[in-house]
Amino acid sequence: MPITYKDSGVDLEVYEQAMLRLPRMMHRTYSPRVLRNDGGFAGLFQLDFDSELFSRKYEKPVLVSGTDGVGTKLKVAQLAGKHDTVGIDLVAMCVNDILCCGAEPLFFLDYVAMGKDNPPLLEAIVEGISQGCVQADCSLLGGETAIMPDLYQHDDYDLAGFCVGVVEKKHLITGKQIVPGDVIIGIESSGFHSNGYSLVRKAIFGKAGLSVNQEVAELDGLPLSDVLLRPTQIYAALTRQVLGHYKVKNVVHGIAHITGGGLLENTQRILKTPVDLVFEPDSWPVPACFGWLQKLGDIEQQEMYRVFNMGIGLTFIVSPYYANTVLEIAESQKLKAWSIGKVEAGTGVSRWAS
């Protein structure tokens, strides 16, 4: 008997049904800069930097790009059967990275790999990606959905994303502008974000043997799925407002997205001069989820701060004169923020105050 593609695990008719669900979610993210090319092989974005289509004029535009995934947080989504938030995480992990250069997000592309055709599942995933793009004010320009039954189990999938932004060259934030006396401002995270989930899962589901829908009194009685699948905070609106508040002066000297590696490793990445970032212990309240996890998994304090964001998702390093204004802008965005340290002459490391 002859065999078909469907026999090998890929049903082209179901795949086509899945593709028909996606344009609606893409179109809601489009700005006037997007040139519609439905059904084409590539997405089109107009780079007319002098046009009124852009929020600000660019004399020497620099394109900024970033790519990332969601990691094993996807395993929690699969356990919970909830797939409409991990797309927000995907956008956040890419967009928050390019914000660290002062970039304005322009467009986003996604890659979804699945073990079998599943139109409702794909729709839920892309719904989250679309929502994340709306939050980041960038356009979901296209993507790729790959059905690979020999690489993934039927219910498995993986996500990757790619974001492009733009920044005026003279406003590019590289960390070279950081000087002694600058203030470090920490912006709250929404929880675990999308890092450390291999350790999270090992502690919660492995060592403690809890179930994904189990309610936890220490976490306001919420089901674990609600806590663990809380989407990563997207900081695009905040960063845009902070940078836009000062049209001429570059008062923000450094921005760091706090992901895997924690506060110290991620802030040290942006240091380009012989200064130290000195953080004050206990200068912000650590969310309950981290203390609960640490106790549940018997995880050492140093390991917690090396793996997780511990409640700080983004840091701004700013001139001291403008620190209060940045804190006020964060409050206006309904984001908690704290002064968590300062810059001192040193050797180019991030460290705790002694």
Buried (B, 14 or more C-beta within 10 A) or exposed (E): EEEEEEEEBBBEEBBEEBEEBBEEBBBEBBBEBBEEEEEEEEBEBBEEBEEEEBEEEBEEBBEBBBBBBBBBBBBBBBBBEBBBBBBBBBBBBBBBBBBBBBBBBBBBBBBBBBBBBBBEBBBBBBBBBBBBBBBBBBBBBBBEBEBBBEEBEEEBBBBBBBBBBBBBEEBBBEBEBBEEEBBBBBBBBBBBBBBBBEBBBBBBBEEEEBEBEEEBEEBEEBBBBBBBBBBBBBBBEBBBBBBEBBEEEBBBBBBBBBBBBBBBBBBBBBBEBEBBBBBBEEBBEBBBBBEBBBEBBEBEEEBBBBBBBBBBBBBBBBBEEBBEBBBEBBEEBEBBBBBBBBBBEBEEBBBEEE
